[in-house]
Amino acid sequence: MATTPASAAAVPPRPTSAIRRSRGVEIIVWTFQALLALVFLAHGGLLLYPPPEIAAQMNASLPRSFWIVLGVAEVLAFFGLTLPALMRTFRWLMAWAAGGIMIVMVSATVYHVARRELSSAAITVVLLGMATVVAQARRRDYPTRA
């Protein structure tokens, strides 16, 4: 019978199916999540309470009710990205919030490209990439329970 050193017996084996991310990657994911939350809180607030000169431009392209729905969705995305992390409960909602942001960003990119607003389209593509990273990481970390 082979004996194992005491130090080897004290360390539980790591599951082979779990892939651990490095600390640097985890910092990047949390940074992306925080930046997305702040961007969507600020932009959602701007859509809900626009200055008069911006409101006139927005309402010329799409009806006000559209901007209100989009503003509410973006503010809810802020809450979906922050509250589960702060409260340490319902963390699977972070993946869903990031997934919703992805849908909004794809739509925004198409909208801006159609209007030939390439700088705005580039920003939405960057936000889409950040949301994709967060959604994938959070979906893996906190899967939805069946």
C-alpha positions, 0 to 999 in steps of 0.5 A: 500500500502506497502512502501519500504525504500529509500535505498532499492528503490535505489539499482536495483535488480540483474538479477537472471540468472547472476552468479557473480564470486568472486574476487579471481576466477576472479584473477585466470582466468586473471592470467591463461590467462596472463600465457597462453599468455606468454607461447604461445608467448615464445613457438611460437617464439621458434618454428619459430626461433629455435636454430640450435641444437633444429631445428635438433631434431624438423625436425627429428620428423616432417617437418619444415612446420608443426613447422612453422604453429604451431608457427604461431598459437601459436603466434596468440593465444598470440594476441587473448588472449591479444589484445581484453582485452587491446583494450576492443573490440572483447572480445569474441575472447579471448574465441575462442583463448583459445578454439584453445589452447585447441585443440593444447594442446590435440594434443600435449598431444597425441603426447607426450604420443605416444613418451613416453615423460610423463613430456612434456605430464604433462605440456600440460595437465596443460596448457589444464586445464588452457585453459579450465578454460579461455575458459569457463570463457570468453565464459560466460563473452563475448558470441559471438553475433548471 
